[in-house]
Amino acid sequence: MNYSFLLDSIFDEMDASNPRKNLNRICKLLKENANSFDWVGFYIMNHKKRTLHLASYVGEKTDHLVIPFGKGICGQVADSGETYIAKDINTESNYIACSLKVKSEIVCPIYHGEKLVAQLDIDSHTPNAFGKNEIEFLEKLCLQIGQKMGAELHFDKFGL
């Protein structure tokens, strides 16, 4: 997988007036271009209520539309502000089961300046699906998302 080409193509057709459309497009491109990315979604942070709100995703339907900070891998990243890789979800004590097919997960934070505003959540049906190349690519992608559209990802602005 040529991640640098994918990174460039993700930002080629950004619509500054429509952050939801941009997130949808990113989800679709990631799922279509990475064989082991089986569910791709973005959660927006509501710091006042300490909850994450699903803004966009592609993959199997999920019941996890709102997740409290601290609960599950996504909630854990909301508290820590750092990327978390679950190589084998069966060994995770804080995992919220989304599908019996999921074997590994990565969650990357998205910052606008110093403020954690969103996160990218990817589930895989493959154990240990996220190696060094995937981690570096996804962290770089989230950094650029924060720089290019972070202002629109603040909960009060996003419109959830």
C-alpha angles and dihedrals in degrees: 000000000000100000096177091057090048091049091053093047093050092064098038096092105028117157107212091197095055116050093168090057089049092052091047090052093049092050091051094047093049095049093045095047104039115062095206097048100097100161122024124181146155125224122198118215122238101194094180093060094027092234137128118225123204107239103171139353147161123209135052118353115269134203090206098098094138123028125184117233109265096027118110126342092302092050090048090055089048087060100038099036089214134111113266125199120196103196091184116017090200089071094050116101092194098049120129108210112237099165136355087234095064113104103164139015141192127197120190124189122232117212131195099203105310095338122097102224106163146350139222115229122193126181124194133196086212121085114241091004097158114077131170094283094050093046093049092046095048094046090049090047092051091047090054093045088055092048097044102037108005094116090061092049097067107117095239091051100041096065107229 
